Amino acid sequence: MEKSGVTPIGKIVGTHGLNGTSRVYSYAESAAVFKPDSNIILRDPKGQEKPYKIKWAKPHTRVILLALKGVTDRNQAEKLIGCELLIEKTCLPELENGTYYWFELIGISVFTAAGDYLGRIESIIPTGSNDVYVVQKPVGDKVEEVLIPALESVVLEIDLERKMMQVELPKGL
């Protein structure tokens, strides 16, 4: 993994309560990346960035509740809605061999074991049991889409340096 620069880990989608708490849609599988006292950068929709420190974070239904130091009331928190949350890649925990961050996979090319080009990973859907890669390929003025389960039996190889994945599609795909 390229360990320089920043990566998005979520987006502020609303507020919670009156004390400046934000509701965050997390791009991370775990709330562990939202560590108290760690630095975070908020990028507004216009591209302006501002650093903050995390006061606390906790899971809440389908979002993360996040308190930032210096954001003490609902009005301040409302101004942050729509901001993307970024952290330095160097702050991300190391992963076990064979596991990847989503941002590493999005954009890589996907080929079958026979060498047929299926498209690029455009997004990833978490399903609970396993993730699903949304692979899209432009064909004329249309886009073909294939949903590929992230299973060891399907994903044969991931080569981040060459930005490619090789898969053995299940029957019916």
VMD Tcl script that draws the C-alpha trace (Angstrom):
set ca {
  {0.00 0.00 0.00}
  {1.19 3.50 -0.84}
  {1.68 4.97 2.65}
  {1.85 8.67 1.79}
  {-1.02 11.11 1.45}
  {-4.53 10.94 2.81}
  {-7.45 8.64 2.22}
  {-11.19 9.14 2.76}
  {-12.70 7.18 5.62}
  {-16.20 8.61 5.75}
  {-18.60 11.46 5.12}
  {-20.65 13.59 7.51}
  {-24.30 13.01 6.67}
  {-26.08 14.71 9.56}
  {-26.07 15.80 13.17}
  {-27.10 14.06 16.37}
  {-28.39 15.89 19.41}
  {-27.56 19.45 20.44}
  {-23.90 19.17 21.51}
  {-22.16 19.20 18.11}
  {-22.12 15.46 17.43}
  {-22.01 14.45 13.77}
  {-23.51 11.42 12.06}
  {-20.88 9.87 9.79}
  {-21.32 7.34 7.00}
  {-18.13 5.31 7.40}
  {-16.19 3.93 4.44}
  {-14.23 1.80 6.90}
  {-15.31 -1.66 7.97}
  {-14.60 -0.81 11.60}
  {-14.99 2.27 13.77}
  {-11.42 1.65 14.99}
  {-10.03 4.23 12.52}
  {-11.92 6.94 14.44}
  {-9.58 6.90 17.47}
  {-9.98 9.56 20.18}
  {-7.26 12.25 20.06}
  {-6.26 11.28 16.51}
  {-6.02 13.86 13.75}
  {-8.57 14.01 10.98}
  {-9.04 16.33 8.01}
  {-12.45 17.52 6.86}
  {-12.78 18.38 3.17}
  {-15.86 20.40 2.30}
  {-17.69 20.00 -1.05}
  {-15.67 22.94 -2.45}
  {-12.38 21.16 -1.68}
  {-11.37 23.28 1.30}
  {-9.64 21.27 4.03}
  {-9.46 21.87 7.77}
  {-7.78 19.73 10.45}
  {-9.61 18.55 13.57}
  {-8.96 16.19 16.47}
  {-11.39 13.42 17.29}
  {-12.93 13.74 20.75}
  {-14.81 10.41 20.64}
  {-16.60 8.11 18.21}
  {-19.01 5.21 18.55}
  {-21.17 3.08 16.27}
  {-24.86 4.00 16.12}
  {-27.27 2.00 13.92}
  {-25.79 2.35 10.39}
  {-23.55 5.34 11.10}
  {-20.77 6.44 13.43}
  {-21.48 9.18 15.94}
  {-18.46 11.47 15.97}
  {-17.52 14.32 18.29}
  {-14.76 16.67 17.14}
  {-12.81 18.92 19.47}
  {-13.96 22.52 19.00}
  {-17.39 21.58 17.61}
  {-19.66 22.16 20.59}
  {-23.15 22.82 19.27}
  {-25.61 21.72 16.61}
  {-25.14 24.87 14.48}
  {-21.40 24.21 14.15}
  {-22.05 20.55 13.33}
  {-24.65 21.41 10.67}
  {-22.03 23.42 8.78}
  {-19.95 20.23 8.48}
  {-22.66 18.16 6.75}
  {-21.35 17.00 3.38}
  {-17.69 17.11 4.42}
  {-15.55 14.10 3.66}
  {-13.33 12.77 6.46}
  {-9.71 12.06 5.58}
  {-6.84 10.54 7.53}
  {-3.17 10.11 6.78}
  {-2.54 6.68 5.28}
  {0.32 6.26 7.74}
  {-2.32 6.19 10.52}
  {-4.08 3.15 9.07}
  {-3.41 -0.16 10.80}
  {-1.40 -2.77 8.90}
  {-3.58 -5.51 7.45}
  {-3.04 -9.24 7.38}
  {-1.67 -10.75 4.17}
  {-4.43 -11.18 1.61}
  {-6.64 -8.40 2.99}
  {-6.93 -4.96 1.45}
  {-8.39 -1.55 2.08}
  {-11.27 -0.70 -0.22}
  {-9.47 2.38 -1.58}
  {-6.69 0.05 -2.78}
  {-9.15 -2.05 -4.81}
  {-11.41 0.60 -6.30}
  {-10.20 1.39 -9.81}
  {-8.25 -1.80 -10.48}
  {-8.92 -3.83 -13.64}
  {-10.60 -7.21 -13.40}
  {-9.88 -10.12 -15.73}
  {-11.17 -13.70 -15.90}
  {-8.76 -16.61 -15.52}
  {-8.95 -16.91 -19.33}
  {-7.74 -13.31 -19.68}
  {-11.05 -11.68 -20.65}
  {-11.39 -8.06 -19.46}
  {-14.48 -7.61 -17.25}
  {-14.00 -3.95 -16.32}
  {-12.85 -1.91 -13.32}
  {-13.96 -2.09 -9.70}
  {-16.11 1.02 -9.28}
  {-17.44 0.36 -5.78}
  {-17.76 -2.30 -3.10}
  {-20.95 -3.42 -1.40}
  {-20.68 -4.85 2.13}
  {-23.24 -7.63 2.56}
  {-22.42 -9.03 5.99}
  {-21.14 -12.42 4.87}
  {-18.74 -11.10 2.21}
  {-18.16 -7.96 0.19}
  {-19.30 -7.70 -3.43}
  {-17.18 -5.93 -6.04}
  {-19.15 -3.78 -8.50}
  {-17.24 -4.11 -11.78}
  {-18.19 -1.87 -14.70}
  {-17.07 -1.77 -18.32}
  {-18.15 0.81 -20.93}
  {-19.57 -0.87 -24.02}
  {-20.50 1.73 -26.63}
  {-22.85 4.18 -24.94}
  {-23.84 1.67 -22.25}
  {-22.10 0.28 -19.18}
  {-21.97 -3.43 -18.48}
  {-21.95 -4.27 -14.79}
  {-20.90 -7.49 -13.09}
  {-21.24 -8.15 -9.36}
  {-18.39 -10.34 -8.12}
  {-18.44 -11.87 -4.64}
  {-15.23 -11.30 -2.68}
  {-14.61 -14.96 -1.95}
  {-11.35 -16.92 -2.04}
  {-12.95 -19.36 -4.48}
  {-13.73 -16.50 -6.89}
  {-10.83 -14.06 -6.49}
  {-7.73 -15.90 -7.69}
  {-5.18 -13.09 -7.54}
  {-4.89 -9.42 -6.60}
  {-1.84 -7.55 -7.85}
  {-1.89 -3.99 -6.50}
  {1.35 -3.02 -8.28}
  {-0.14 -3.90 -11.68}
  {-3.60 -2.71 -10.52}
  {-5.33 -5.90 -11.57}
  {-7.44 -8.72 -10.20}
  {-7.98 -12.17 -11.69}
  {-11.23 -13.99 -10.97}
  {-12.96 -17.28 -11.68}
  {-16.60 -16.32 -12.11}
  {-19.20 -18.54 -10.44}
  {-21.60 -20.33 -12.76}
  {-24.40 -18.03 -13.89}
  {-22.35 -14.80 -13.95}
}
mol new
graphics top color blue
foreach p $ca { graphics top sphere $p radius 0.5 }
foreach p [lrange $ca 0 end-1] q [lrange $ca 1 end] { graphics top cylinder $p $q radius 0.2 }
display resetview
